[in-house]
């Protein structure tokens, strides 16, 4: 599923509008009205912080499959030849455990929540060695996201309450030695390997999730759920430390030791994934 900027901004605007108005809706429900039954929601008003463990992943069914590489377009020189070039490999990562924190506020059945997820992973790149033989290179990677989610709870008269959430994510994948610099050799008229460095891919997208929260009083709860992230990574910061937009292409001349295939999507990388979490919250304002 490919996201576009209009859909992302529309979702973000909707969340902000809900966040600004759901408190007013809840406050209206709490107004005492004679002759009418009072609300019996288990939780009516709550600000909280929380901590949780995660199981995070970017699935390998799309661009983060370890077989793609993006190449910066070289600049032709006036006297002939080209400038240096950067080759950015897009790794696949394994599912792994991590941790995170959250802060939020709930009014009646609605809550708005800001969270941060962090996890370490093993990355893999399918490429070729200097002799042209297929090989798999492993590396380390860090996957982190900042999330803004709107939650809607159900069965609010019970201590255990299921919920759904809709939100946005800002994602970062940093991998080691997955970006290589090549200098143009005017004598051989080829790009020769120069150095390698870290790479950070950044993007944004939507969160769709379900979960449940067990309230042990207003002050403490256990919470867990699953979130499907639909994320497009639209910027690469590689060995040259220049922000680049993914742009698949071919080298004008062969590059020694760099024969990975080019990426398939113009202008962005699709990095969706199903993620899980389990943790606790502590109320700071009931």
C-alpha positions in Angstrom: 0.0 0.0 0.0 1.6 3.2 -1.2 0.9 6.3 1.0 1.0 9.8 -0.4 1.5 13.2 1.3 -2.1 14.2 1.0 -3.4 11.2 2.8 -0.7 11.6 5.5 -1.5 15.2 6.1 -5.2 14.6 6.1 -4.8 11.9 8.7 -2.6 14.1 10.9 -5.1 17.0 10.7 -7.9 14.6 11.7 -6.0 13.4 14.7 -5.2 16.9 15.8 -8.8 18.0 15.4 -10.0 15.0 17.4 -7.4 15.7 20.1 -8.6 19.3 20.4 -12.3 18.4 20.6 -12.5 15.0 22.5 -12.0 16.7 25.8 -14.9 19.0 25.2 -17.1 16.0 24.3 -16.1 14.2 27.5 -16.6 17.3 29.6 -20.1 17.7 28.2 -20.9 14.1 29.3 -19.8 14.9 32.9 -22.2 17.9 33.3 -24.7 17.0 36.0 -28.2 16.8 34.6 -31.1 16.3 37.1 -33.4 13.4 36.2 -30.9 11.8 33.8 -28.7 8.8 34.7 -25.0 9.5 35.4 -22.2 8.1 33.3 -20.7 4.9 34.7 -17.5 4.8 32.7 -14.7 3.1 34.7 -12.2 5.8 33.6 -13.4 9.3 33.0 -10.3 11.5 33.3 -6.7 10.4 33.2 -3.2 11.7 32.3 -0.5 9.0 32.2 3.0 7.9 31.4 4.0 4.4 30.5 6.8 2.0 29.5 6.6 -1.1 27.3 8.5 -3.8 25.5 8.2 -4.2 21.8 8.5 -6.7 19.0 9.3 -4.6 15.9 10.0 -5.3 12.2 10.0 -3.9 8.7 8.7 -6.7 6.5 10.8 -7.9 3.6 7.9 -8.1 1.1 8.6 -4.6 -0.3 11.7 -2.5 -0.7 13.5 -3.4 2.6 14.4 -6.9 1.3 18.2 -6.6 1.2 18.4 -6.7 -2.6 18.1 -3.0 -3.6 20.6 -0.2 -3.9 20.2 3.5 -4.7 22.8 5.5 -6.6 23.3 9.2 -6.5 23.3 10.7 -10.0 26.9 11.8 -10.8 27.6 15.3 -12.0 29.5 15.6 -15.3 32.6 17.7 -15.2 33.4 20.4 -17.8 36.7 18.8 -18.7 35.2 15.3 -18.9 34.5 12.6 -16.4 32.2 12.7 -13.3 32.2 13.7 -9.7 32.2 11.1 -6.9 29.2 8.9 -6.3 27.3 7.4 -3.4 25.8 3.9 -3.3 23.2 3.2 -0.6 22.2 -0.4 0.0 18.7 -1.0 1.5 19.0 -3.8 4.1 16.4 -6.2 5.3 16.2 -6.5 9.1 15.2 -9.3 11.4 12.3 -9.0 13.9 13.6 -8.2 17.3 12.6 -7.0 20.8 13.0 -3.4 22.0 11.5 -0.9 24.3 9.6 2.3 24.4 7.8 5.0 26.4 4.5 6.8 26.1 2.7 9.8 27.5 -1.0 10.5 27.0 -4.3 11.8 28.2 -7.7 10.2 28.3 -11.2 11.7 28.6 -14.1 9.2 28.7 -13.6 6.7 25.8 -11.0 8.8 24.0 -7.3 9.1 24.5 -4.5 10.8 22.6 -1.0 9.4 23.0 2.6 10.2 22.0 5.1 7.3 22.1 8.7 6.5 21.1 9.8 3.0 20.0 13.5 1.8 19.9 14.9 -1.6 18.9 18.2 -3.1 17.6 18.3 -5.4 14.7 20.6 -7.5 12.5 20.5 -6.2 8.9 21.2 -8.2 5.7 22.4 -7.2 2.3 22.3 -9.5 -0.8 25.2 -8.4 -3.0 28.3 -9.8 -4.8 31.9 -10.0 -3.8 34.9 -8.6 -5.8 34.9 -11.8 -7.9 31.2 -11.5 -8.8 30.0 -14.3 -6.5 26.7 -13.8 -4.7 27.1 -13.2 -1.0 25.1 -12.0 2.0 26.6 -9.3 4.2 25.2 -8.7 7.7 25.3 -5.5 9.7 23.7 -3.9 12.7 20.7 -1.5 12.5 18.5 0.6 14.8 14.8 1.0 14.1 13.0 3.8 15.9 9.7 5.6 15.5 7.9 8.6 17.0 4.1 8.0 17.0 1.0 10.1 17.6 -2.1 8.0 18.1 -5.8 8.6 18.8 -7.4 5.7 20.8 -11.1 4.8 21.1 -12.0 2.5 24.1 -14.9 0.1 24.3 -16.8 -1.5 27.2 -15.7 1.4 29.4 -17.7 0.3 32.4 -15.3 -2.7 32.8 -11.7 -2.8 34.2 -10.5 -4.5 31.0 -11.2 -2.4 27.9 -10.4 -3.1 24.2 -9.5 -0.2 22.0 -8.6 0.7 18.4 -6.2 3.4 17.4 -5.4 5.5 14.4 -2.2 7.5 14.2 0.8 8.7 12.3 4.5 7.6 12.6 7.8 9.2 11.9 10.3 6.4 11.3 14.1 6.1 11.3 16.2 3.2 10.2 20.0 3.6 10.8 22.3 0.9 9.5 26.1 0.5 9.7 28.4 0.3 6.7 25.5 0.2 4.2 26.6 3.3 2.3 29.6 3.5 0.1 31.5 6.3 -1.7 33.2 5.9 -5.0 35.6 8.3 -6.6 35.8 8.7 -10.4 39.1 7.6 -11.9 39.6 9.6 -15.1 42.4 7.3 -16.3 40.4 4.1 -16.1 37.1 5.9 -16.6 35.5 4.0 -13.8 34.3 4.6 -10.3 36.6 3.1 -7.7 35.6 2.3 -4.1 36.7 4.9 -1.6 35.1 4.4 1.8 31.9 3.2 3.6 29.8 4.7 6.3 26.5 4.5 8.1 23.1 5.3 6.5 19.8 6.6 8.0 16.6 6.2 6.1 13.7 8.4 7.3 10.0 8.5 6.5 6.5 8.8 7.7 3.2 7.0 7.5 0.0 5.7 9.2 -0.6 3.5 12.2 -3.6 1.2 12.5 -3.8 -0.8 15.7 -5.9 -2.8 18.2 -5.3 -3.6 21.8 -6.6 -3.9 25.3 -5.9 -2.2 28.6 -6.5 -3.7 32.1 -7.1 -0.9 34.7 -6.0 -1.8 38.3 -7.5 1.5 39.5 -7.0 4.9 38.0 -3.4 4.9 39.0 -2.1 1.8 37.2 -2.8 -0.3 34.2 -1.4 -3.1 32.0 -1.6 -2.5 28.2 -0.8 -4.4 25.1 -1.6 -4.4 21.4 -0.6 -4.8 17.8 0.1 -1.9 15.3 0.4 -2.2 11.6 2.6 0.6 10.2 2.3 1.8 6.6 5.5 3.8 6.1 7.2 5.4 3.1 10.8 6.3 3.6 11.5 9.4 1.5 15.0 10.4 2.5 18.5 8.8 2.7 21.4 10.2 4.6 24.4 8.1 3.7 28.2 8.2 3.8 28.4 11.7 2.3 26.0 13.0 5.0 23.9 14.7 2.4 20.1 14.2 2.5 19.1 12.4 -0.7 15.8 11.3 -2.2 15.8 7.6 -3.3 16.2 7.7 -7.0 17.0 4.3 -8.7 19.5 4.5 -11.6 22.4 2.9 -13.3 26.0 3.9 -13.1 27.5 5.5 -16.2 30.5 3.1 -15.9 31.0 -0.2 -14.0 31.8 0.2 -10.3 34.3 -2.2 -8.8 32.7 -4.5 -6.2 29.3 -2.9 -6.4 26.9 -4.8 -8.6 23.7 -4.8 -6.4 20.5 -4.3 -8.3 18.7 -0.9 -8.3 15.6 -0.2 -6.4 12.2 -0.5 -8.0 10.3 2.5 -6.7 10.9 6.1 -7.8 11.2 8.6 -5.1 10.4 6.6 -2.0 10.9 3.2 -0.2 8.0 1.2 1.1 8.7 -0.1 4.6 5.5 -1.5 6.2 5.5 -3.8 9.3 3.4 -5.4 12.0 4.6 -4.5 15.5 3.6 -5.6 19.0 3.9 -4.1 22.4 3.2 -5.0 26.1 3.7 -2.7 29.0 2.2 -0.6 31.9 1.0 2.9 32.5 0.9 5.0 35.7 -1.6 7.8 36.1 -0.2 11.2 36.9 -3.5 13.1 37.0 -6.9 11.5 37.9 
